């Protein structure tokens, strides 16, 4: 049992407390399949793509999201959320078979729109600033307009195709936020490209519409810690002995769901089995 320093008392509702917090008025979940996104490369990476005989996409991550919220005309309380996802992709490029791959870095973007309910109200909020002692220092207002929040996981790489540039009819995106490119070592625009890369990604995301509100909530008590901080000053080997042996790392567990669906085509197999039985 943990050593309790402070007696927090019983966990029972003492009173209703008014808090200022964000309330989620509306939300939606998305499962988007982004087909044939054209990847933008800069000079060095584009040269690797042009000279490669084989290209494999090894990693894709969401590096930034641009969100714009606008009121929907003639539909009070609803807002249109324009979302642009920016992806950073890494490719293994092989200039010849059985060679060490070189890494090419590219960027892609995807834009979507959704309409969510965010309620009404547009109030200016002024808050005191203890860091500013001057009486003539005006406080900038904040607004109670709804804000959109986007949650996303890194996409699943579904396909990667390399085609001749003359066969590609998808326009190339050349405008990316400076915050994305400032950490890149290669930002020189490419010229004379001969190949284009198209990727298909699977993206999971959640969009929420939030607004600052004052609401009453039942309060139990203050959040008093129940566990004492442990200052580990014992021998490192003793600490290591307390760690469980990683059995799963040496003996990978079997699949628990034996009835999981398989994407293999079983029609031909069933037909062959029927012929053998006949």
N, C-alpha and C positions, 0 to 999 in steps of 0.2 A: 504494500500500500504506500502511496506517495506521502512524503512528509509534508504536512500542511503547516505553513508558517502563519498564515492569516486565516481566521475562520470566516468564510464567506457567508455563512448562514444558510437558510433553506432557499431552494429555488422556487419561489412563488411570486406571482404577479403582485407588485406593490402598488403601481399606479399607471395611469396613461400618460405618456410623455409625448410632447410635440417635438418633432424633429424636422429639420430641413434637409431633404435628400432628393435624389432623382427617382422618378417613377417611370416605369416602362409602360407606355400607353399602347404600343402595338409592336409586333415583331413578326418576322417571317424567316423561314429556313429555305436555303437554295442548294440544289445539287445540279451544277451546271457542267455540261460537257462542251468544252471549248475546242471546236474543230478547226484545224488548219490555221492556227495562229502563225503569222509570219514573224520570224525572229530577226531582230536588228543586230547586226554585228558592226564593230568598228574595224579599223584598217588591219591590225594584226590578226584578230580573230577571223575576219573575212578571208584573209589570205590562207589561213589554215583550212577553212572550209573549202575554198576553191581547189586546194592542192590535195585534199583528202580523197582516198578511195573508199573509205568507210567512216561513218559518223554515228556516234551513239550518245544519246542524251543521258547523262548520269545524275543530274540533280536539277531541281527547280524549286524556287522559294519565292514567297510573296515578300517583296522588299518595301513596298509602300502602297498606300491606298489613298486616293483622292475622293473626298465626299462633298457633295453640294446638295443643299436642301432648299427647295423652293415651294411656296404655297401653290396648291392646285386651284386654278380659277373656277369659280362657281361651285366649289365643293368645300364648304367651310370645315376647317379642322383637319383636312387632309394635306399631306405634303408629298411632293415627288423627290425621291432620293436618287441622285445620279452618282454612281460609284464607278471608279476606274481603278482596276487592279494593275499593278506593275510587277512583272516577274523577272527574276534574274535566273538565267539558265546556264549550266555548264555542260559542255560537250567533249567527249573523247574523240579526237580526230586521228585517223591512221593514214599516214602517207603511203604506206605499203603494208602488205600482209605480214603478220608476226613481228611488228615493230612496237616500240614503246609509244603510247598515245601522247599527244600534246593537247592541252586543255584550251578550248575556245569558249569565251564568255559572250553571251548574247542577252538581249532584253526583249520583252514582249509586253503587250498590254491588252486588257479586256475591259469593256465598258458595259454596264447594265443599269437598268432603272427599275425602281419599285415604288409603289405608292402605299404609304402607311398613315395611320391616324395619329395625330399629335396633339389634339385638342386645341382650344383657343387660349388667347392671352398673350399680351406683349407688354411687359412691365419693365421699366428701367430700375435696376437695383444699384444703390450706392453703399459702399462699405468703408468703414473707417480704416485708415492705414496708420498703425502706430509708428512706422518708420519715417513718416513725413510729419514733422513738427510745425512746419510753416503754416500759418493761417491762410495764406493765399495759394495753397497747393490744392487745386481742385482734384476730386476723385473721379476717375473715369467710370462710367456706368457699365454694368453687365446687364444682359438681357435674359428674359425668361423664355425666349423662343426655344422650341424643341430642338434637340440635337440628335443626330443619327450616330449610332455606334455599329461598327462592322467587326465581326469575329470571323476569322478564316484560318484554315490550316493550310500547310504547304500542299500544292496540287499533286495529284497522282499523274505520272507521265504515262499516257496511253499509247502514243504513237509518235514517231519521228521520221520524216521523209525529207530527202534531199533531191531537189529537182533543178533542172536548168533554168536560169533566170528568164530566158525568152519564153518559157512555158508557164511562168508564174504571173497570174493576173491579180494577185492580192497586193494592194498598195503597201509600201514600206513606211512604218512609223519612224519618224526621225526626231520627234519631240518628246523628251523625257525630263522629269524634274531634276534640277541641279543637285538636289540632295541625294539622288540616286547615283549620279555620275561622278560626284566629287571623290568617291572612294575608288573609282575605277582608274587603272593605270593606262588604259587605252581609250581615249575619247576622240581620236582623229577620225573624221568621217571617211568611210571607205569609198574608193573609186575604181571603176572597172571590174566590178564583181561579175562572176560567171555562174554562181550557184546561189540558190535560196533554200532555206530550211523552214519547213512547216512542222509544227508540233500540235498534238491533240492532248489536252489536259483535262483532268477531272477535278473540279473545285467544289469544296463544301464550305458554306458560309452561313452566317446568321446576321440579320440586320434588325436593329432595335431602334425604336423612336422613344427618346427620353425627354423629360421636362422636370425642372426643379419645382418641387411642391412642398408644402408644409402639411404633414399628416400626423395623426395620433397613433401611437403604437403601444401595446402593453409592454411594460418594462418589469423584468424580474429584479435585477439589482445591478450594481456596478460589476464590471468584468474583472474581478479579482483573480489573479493567477492561483491555480490550485496545486502547482508542482514547483518544487524548489529547483533552482538552477544547479546542475551538476558540474562541478569543476573537476575535469578529468586530469588528475596529476599522477595516475598510476603508470606502471611500466608499459611501454608501447606493445610489447609482446603479450602482456596480459589482455590488453584491449583487443589485439588481433585474435586471441583465443576465444573471445566472446562472440565473434562473427561466425554465423552458420556456414557450413561447407556448401559451396554453390553446386548442388547436385544437378540442377537443370542445365548448367553450362557443360557438364561432362556427359550427361545422359538426357538429351532433349526430350521433353514430354511428348507423348503421342496426342494426336488430334482427339479431342473429347467428343466432338459432334460427328458421329459416324454416318449420319444421314444428311450431311451437308451436300448441297447441290453441286454438280460438276458441270463445267461448261463444255465438256466433250459431247460430241454428237453420238448418241447411243442408238439412233434409228437403224444404222447399218448393222450394228452388233446384234440388235434384236432380230433383224431379218435373217442374218446368218445363223443365229441360234435356232430360229424356226425351221430353216432349211435342214439343218442337221437332225433336228428332232423328227422331221417328216421322213 
